[in-house]
Amino acid sequence: MSLTTTERPKSTGKSISALILFVLAVILTIPATIGQWGHQTLLDETTYIETVGPLASSPEVQEAISGAVTDAVLDRVDTKDNVDKLITGLFPDQPILQNLSAPIAAGINSGIATLVDRFVASDRFQELWLKLNIALQKGIVSILQGTDSGPIQLKGDEVVLDISTLLTEVQTYLVDQGVSVAGAITIPDTDRTVVLAEAPVLAQVRTIYSITSPVLTFLPALVAALFALSIWLARRRARMIVATGIALLLSGLGIAQAVTAGGEAFVNQLSGTVFAPASSVLWDTLFKYLFQSGVSIALLGAIVIVAGWLAGRTSSARWVRGHLNRGFSDLSGRLPDSLQGVLAGPIVPVRWLIMAFGTFLILISGVLSTGTVWSVTALVAGLMTVAQLLAARPGQEQIAIETVEVVEIIEAE
């Protein structure tokens, strides 16, 4: 079929618009995914606490916290010197007893470490952990907003954690346990902070956050709308569906790979520090939902690719649709006469409504999971099957059938 001179520019304009919208959607897919994860995991206090709260019971985290606090306390207490003075005061004429200072001091240090371990494993620490992380979450938001308040702050290119509250609680606990010398410890500001990471690119992160934070909630919906419009305007919609699936697949795999690589870098950065044993646990806990989202988007992309193939013009797709068509035609004969072909006319808008409903379910699901993707896919496929069954008539071969396609397969030539 040939196109007139008025039809050709119009078709070309739609194709260019479809391509532009598609490129914009691809560019925004990864930022939208990361933004949604950050908004729901790091910036939402309730979700953040639900995520990191269980870490207080992690042996690796307890070991790291205990090590950091013990080091900060013992660095300010010269136990051997105190023991030397005590022995000299009690036995001034027995210098040989001063040789016992070192082993006695080691025993005292070990006892302090044991008491700190006991505190970190106590219910008291569990309550303190929640309070600290509520303040920590506010500190993360403050850093992103450029105010640097709370226990986590930016010092130059370093992100540091202020453990003053934790040290105060430990000192009180040690005094309660009979270690009265702990109450007289004065820990300078330089020993009250722990470097978590170097962040020379944090300025760029702050800029991105300031630009995207007002639209973080709506960005995934915008991406979905851009993909939908690009498919609607495309001359070959089935190909655009496949292209959308490929974009989602590659974006999801890229996010998952980035989280994995970031975790390795984070663990390596903290190696040799007191937080080394807990580094992988901390990373996996904070970023597990982002990794899960990446895998889920990749799965969704694979499903969309299959849908685009089924709606396409390949001989294999036509063969599958032909068998489905005959099956629906046979099944429709078993329906009451009033239901046979009832959706034959409005089947295309019905399919659009079903797909819009599936997209809506995914968007409101929060942090995306593979279970959600499979559930929504099954629901959409089921609704498409019912709609196609109600559109079929007994003994009538339909030209095309698409049980999981996004749009009408009839493409403009």
N, C-alpha and C positions, 0 to 999 in steps of 0.2 A: 504494500500500500504506500503510495507516494504522499508526501506532505506538501501542502501549499506554502507559499512564501510567508503567509501570516502564521501558519502553524509551526514552521521550523524555528524561527527566533523564540517563540514562546516556549517550545520544548527545550531549546538550548538554555534559555534563562532558568528554567526549572531545574535542569541538570546541574548548572553551575551553583544555584542556590542550595541544592541537595548536597553537593560536594563541600561547600563552605560550612554548612551546618554539621556535616559529618566530621570534618576536621576539628571544628570547635568542640564537638562532643568528645572526640578522642583526646584532645589536649586537656580537657577538664575532668576526664574520668579518674585519673590517679589523684589529683588534688581533692576531688569530691570525696573519694574513698577515705583518704587520710584525714581530711577535715571532719568527716562524719565520725570516724573513730576517735579523733582527738576531742571533738565536742562531747561525745557520749561517754568517753572513758576517762580523759584527763580533766576536762573542764566541768563535768557534772560531778558535784561532790558526792552524791549518793552512790553513783556507779563506781566512782574511783575508790571509795571506801570499801564497797563490796568486792572490788578487785584486789586491793592490796591488804585488806584486813586479815585474811588467812595467812599472810606471810609471817605474821608474828609467831605462828606455830611452826614455821619452817626451821628445821635444824640448821640449815646453812645460814639463814638470816640471823638466827639467834647466836650462832658462832661468830658471825661478822660483827654484830652489834656488841656482843660481849668483849670481843677482842679490841674493838675501837675504844670502848669505855675503860676497860682495864688498862690499856696503854696510856690513855689520857690521865688516869688517876695515879698510876705507878710512876709516870714520868715526873710527877710533882712531889713524890714522897721518896726521900732518900732513906729507905728502910734500914740499910746497913749503918748509916751514920747515926740514926736514932738508936739502933741496938747498941752500937759502940758506946754512945753516951750513957745509955741505961746501965750497961755492964760496968763501965768505969765508975759510975756513981754508986753502984751497989758493992762492987768489989775493987776498990781503988788500988789495992796492993796485989792484985792477981792479973797481971797483964796477959798471962797465958790464956785466960778465959776469953780475951778479946778475939782469939782465933775462931771462937764460936759464932762471931757476929755474922759472917757470911752465910753459913747454913741456916742460922736462925732467921736472918732476913729473907732468905729464899723461901723458907717455910711460911713466913708471914705473907710474902707476895703471893705464894700459891694459895694461901687461905683467902686473901682478898679476891683473887681471880675466881676461886670457887664460889664465893659469896655473890660476885657479880653474875656468874653463870646461873646461880640459883634465882637471882632476881629476874634475869631475862626470861627464865622459864616459868615465872610466877604469873598469877592472874593480875597482879598489880601492873606488871609490864604490858599485859594484853590491853588493859585499859589505857595505859600511857601511850601505847603504840597507835591506838585509834585517835587519841587527841593530837599526837604528833603528826599523823598523816592528814588529819583535817587541816592543820596549819600548813603542812607541806603542799597540799593541793592548792590552797590559797596562794602559797608562794610561787607555784608554777604559773598560775594565772597572772600573778603580779609581774613575774619575769617577762612573760609574753607581752604584757601591757606596758613594760618599761618602768615599773615603779620599784621593783626589787625590795619588797617587804616580805617578812615571814622567815621561816627557818632555812629556806633555800634561796640563795642569792647569786648574783653574777659579780665576780670579782675579777675585773679585767677580762681575760678570755677563759676564765675558770668558773664552773658551776660548783658552788660549795654548799655544804649542809651544816647548819648550826646545830650542834648537839648539846647546847647549854642546858635546856630543860631536862634532857636525859641524864646529864652529869649531876645535876642538882638532885634528882630523884635517887640516883645511885648513892650519892653521898649521904643522903638522909637514911637510906636503907642500910648502909654500912654502919652508920652510927647506931641505928636501932639494933643491929646485930652485935654490938659491942666493940666495933672498931672506932673508938672515939677520935683517933687521930684524923680520920677521914673528914670530920667536921671542920677541921682547921685548914684543909687544903684550899688553896687559891689557885685556880687554873686560869692562866692568861688567855686573852682572846685568840691568840694564835693557835692554841691547842683546843679551842672550842669548835673548830670547823674542820670538816673533812672534805677534801676535793673529790667530787663525784666524776667530773669529766671536764675536758677542755672543749670549749665551744666557740671557736673563732668565727663561725658562720651564724652565730645567734642573732646578730643584727639583721641579717637577711630573713631569718625565721620570724623575727618580730615584725618586720615590714610586711611579710606575707600574711601573718596573722592579723595585722591591723586592717589589711585590705579585705581579707576573706571572712573574718569573723562575723560581720553582719549578715553574710549570706550562707554560712556553713550549713544551716539547717535546710536551706532550700536548694543547695547546689546539686545533690543527687537527683532531685526532681527535675532540675533544669537540664542536666545531662540526659536523663531519660526522654525529656521532651525534644531535645535537639536530635537525638537518634531517631525518634518517631517521625519527626518532620522530615528528616533527610530521607527516610524510607518512603514516606508519602509522596515526596516530590520527585523521587528517582524515576527514571524511565524504566529501568530494569530493577524492579523492587526486590526480587528474589536475590539478585546479586548484592544489593545493598544490605539485605538482611544478613547474608553470609559475611560481608565486610564488617558489619556491626559485631557479629559474633567473634570474628578474628580479633577485632580491636579489644573487645572485652577479655578474650582469652589471653592475649599478650599482656594487657594491663594487669590482670589478676596475677599472672605468673611473675611479672616484674615486681609487683608489690611483695609477694611472698619471698622472692629472691632477695629483695632489698632488706626485708626484715631479718632474714637469715644472715646476710652479710653484715648488717648492722650489729646483730647480736655477737658475732665473732669479734668484731672490732671493739665492742664494749667490754667483752670478757678480757681481751688482750690488754685493753687500757687499764683495767683494774687488777691485772695480774701483779702479784708482788705486794699488794696492799691488803689491809685487814678485810676489805670487802670482796676479795677474790673468790672465796668459797660461795658467796651469795650472788655473784654477778650474773651467772646464767639464770638463776632462779628469778632474780629481779627482772631481768630482761624478758624472759619467757612469760612472766605474769603480766607485765605491763603491755606487751606487744602481741600477746596471743590472739586477741580479738582482731588486730590489724592483719596478722598472718591468716587468720581464719577468713576474714573478709576477702583477702586476695585469692585464696583458694576457691572460695565460693563464687567470686566474679569469674574466675577462669572456668569453673564448671558451668556457670550460666552462659558464658560465651560459647562453650562447646554445644550446649543445648540449642542456642540460637543458630549456630552454624547448621545443625541438623535440620532445624525448621526452615532455614533458607534453602537448603538443598531440596527438601521435600516440596517446596513451593516453586522450584526452578524448572528449567526446560530440558534437563538431561533425560536421556532415555530411561535411566534407572529410576529417576523420580517419577516420570510419567507411568512407568510400569507399576510402581508402588501405589500411586494415586488411582490407577485403573482398577487394581484389586480392591482397594478400599471403597472405591465408588460402587463396584458391583456388590460388595458386602453390605453397604448401607442401603442400596436399592433393594436387596433381598430382605433385609431386616425391616425396612419401612412397610413392607407388605403385611407384617404382623401387627402393625399398629392400628388403632381405630381409624376409620376413614377421616374423622375430624382432625387428626394429628398429622396425616400424611401430607408432606409438602407445605406445612403451615409456615415454615421459615424460608421457603424457597426464594421469596422476594427480598426480604431484608437480611439475608444471610451475611452479606459483607459487613454492614454496620454492626451486626451482632458479634461477628468475630472481633471487630475493633473494640467493642465494649468489653469482651472477655479478656482480651490482651491488656486493655487499660486497667481492668480490675486486677489482673495478675501483677502488673507493674506496681499498682498501688499497694498491694499486699507486701511486695518486696521492699518498697520504700518505707513503709511504716513498721517494718520488722525490727528496726534498730540496727545493731551490729549484725551484718549478714552472716548466715551460717549455711553449710551445705545441706543441713536438714531442711532449712527454710526453702532453699532453692528446689530441692526435690519435691517438697510438699506442694509448693506453688505450681511447679511444672505438672505434677500429677493432677492437681485441681483444674488447671487451665486445659490440659489435654482431655480431662473428663468432660468439662463444659463444652469444649469444641466438638467432642464426639456426639454429645447429646444434640447440640445445635445442628450438626451436619445430618444426623439421623432424622431430625424434624424437617430438614430442608429437602430430603430425598423423597422420591416417589417410586413406587414399585414398577419395575420394568423399564425405567427411564435411565439411560446412561447420562450421567452428568459430565460436562466437558472437563472439569477439573475439581479436585477435592483437596483441601488442605486442613488437616486436623490440628496442626500446631503452628500454622503460618501467622504472620503478624498482619499482613494486609492482603487485599485481593490480588490474585496472581495475574489477572489480565493486564498486560502492560501495553502502554502506548507505543506504537511503531513510528 
